[in-house]
Amino acid sequence: MGVNKIFSRKIITASMISSLLAITVGFWYSMTEPFTSIKDFILNTFMVMPVYILFGLPIILVYGVLSSFLSDALSKSISTKLNNSRFETALSLLFHIIFGLVLGWPIAVIALIFFITDQLLQNRRKSYNSTQAIISLAIPLITWLLSFIVISILQ
């Protein structure tokens, strides 16, 4: 598979993960804050989401995609030298977690989710192109816009 197709798949993964991260952290934040109604809970959730997309998406797109690409390349190189392709996925997982731990254990969890999502996309055996990668950036954009719409309705 060409480098462009791999990067495209990883950008699609990053788009999905950034929105998932924003939604998850939004709900987690809302559960830790006192709220008096379901409206407050939903408002707290959606008020956090744009912040995590704003700061999380660039980090995941740059650091996440590059470290994931490097993890896959390193694991492929090592498994080729060992003449045993069975270790490639496990080594890639290990490298994903190591690169995540560089930024802290919460990022290692995100790296694990990134790895799983990327593997699921790869196992679909579909070839992803740069147009699909660019279109996938609509996922965090729609999540971001949706959060502002919900905020404006609830306030």
C-alpha positions in Angstrom: 0.0 0.0 0.0 1.4 3.4 -0.9 2.4 6.0 1.6 -0.3 8.4 0.5 -3.0 5.8 1.1 -1.6 5.0 4.6 -1.5 8.7 5.5 -5.0 9.1 4.2 -6.2 6.3 6.4 -4.4 7.7 9.4 -5.9 11.2 8.8 -9.4 9.6 8.7 -8.6 7.8 12.0 -7.4 11.1 13.5 -10.7 12.8 12.4 -12.7 10.1 14.1 -10.6 10.0 17.2 -10.6 13.8 17.8 -14.4 13.9 17.8 -14.7 10.8 19.9 -12.2 12.3 22.4 -14.2 15.6 22.5 -17.5 13.8 23.2 -15.9 11.4 25.7 -14.2 14.2 27.7 -17.3 16.3 27.5 -19.4 13.6 29.2 -16.6 12.8 31.7 -16.3 16.5 32.6 -20.0 16.8 33.0 -20.1 13.9 35.4 -17.4 15.5 37.6 -19.2 18.8 37.7 -22.3 19.4 39.9 -25.4 19.8 37.9 -29.0 20.4 38.9 -30.8 19.4 35.7 -30.2 17.3 32.6 -30.1 20.7 30.8 -27.0 21.7 32.9 -25.4 18.3 32.2 -25.9 18.5 28.5 -24.8 22.2 28.4 -21.6 21.3 30.4 -20.9 18.5 28.0 -21.3 20.5 24.9 -19.4 23.5 26.2 -16.2 21.4 26.7 -16.4 19.7 23.3 -15.3 22.6 21.1 -12.2 23.2 23.3 -11.0 19.7 23.0 -11.6 19.7 19.2 -9.8 23.0 18.9 -6.7 21.8 20.7 -7.0 18.0 20.3 -7.4 17.8 16.5 -4.2 19.6 15.6 -2.2 17.5 18.1 -3.8 14.2 16.9 -3.4 15.2 13.2 0.3 16.0 13.6 1.7 14.0 16.5 -0.8 11.1 16.3 -0.6 10.6 12.5 3.2 10.9 12.4 3.9 8.7 15.4 1.4 6.1 14.2 3.1 6.0 10.8 6.5 5.7 12.5 5.1 2.9 14.8 3.9 1.0 11.8 7.1 1.5 9.9 9.3 0.5 12.8 7.2 -2.6 13.6 7.3 -3.7 9.9 11.0 -3.2 9.7 11.7 -5.2 12.9 9.3 -8.0 12.0 10.9 -8.2 8.5 14.4 -8.4 10.1 13.1 -11.1 12.5 11.5 -12.8 9.5 8.3 -13.2 11.4 5.3 -11.1 10.4 3.2 -12.3 13.4 4.9 -9.7 15.6 4.1 -6.7 13.4 0.8 -5.8 14.9 1.9 -6.4 18.5 5.0 -4.3 17.9 3.0 -1.5 16.3 0.7 -1.5 19.4 3.7 -1.3 21.6 5.2 1.6 19.7 1.8 3.4 19.7 1.6 3.2 23.4 5.3 4.2 23.9 4.8 7.3 21.7 1.6 8.1 23.6 3.4 7.7 27.0 5.9 10.4 25.8 3.0 12.9 26.3 1.5 11.1 29.4 -0.7 8.2 30.2 -4.0 9.8 29.1 -2.4 10.3 25.6 -1.3 6.6 25.7 -4.9 5.7 26.1 -5.8 7.9 23.1 -2.9 6.2 21.2 -4.4 2.8 22.0 -7.8 3.9 20.7 -6.1 5.4 17.6 -4.4 2.1 17.0 -7.6 0.1 17.4 -9.5 2.4 15.1 -6.7 2.4 12.5 -6.6 -1.4 12.6 -10.4 -1.6 12.1 -10.1 0.7 9.1 -7.2 -1.2 7.7 -9.0 -4.5 8.1 -11.9 -3.3 6.0 -9.4 -3.8 3.2 -10.6 -0.6 1.6 -8.2 1.8 0.0 -8.4 5.3 1.3 -7.4 8.3 -0.8 -6.5 11.9 0.0 -10.0 13.1 -1.0 -11.6 10.9 1.5 -9.1 12.1 4.1 -9.9 15.7 3.5 -13.7 14.9 3.6 -13.2 13.1 6.9 -12.1 16.4 8.4 -15.8 17.3 8.3 -16.4 14.9 11.2 -14.7 17.1 13.8 -16.0 20.2 12.1 -19.6 19.0 12.3 -19.0 17.9 15.9 -17.7 21.4 16.7 -20.6 23.2 14.9 -23.1 20.8 16.5 -21.8 21.7 20.0 -22.2 25.4 19.3 -25.8 24.8 18.0 -26.7 22.8 21.1 -25.1 25.5 23.4 -27.0 28.3 21.7 -30.3 26.4 22.0 -29.8 25.6 25.7 -28.6 29.0 26.8 
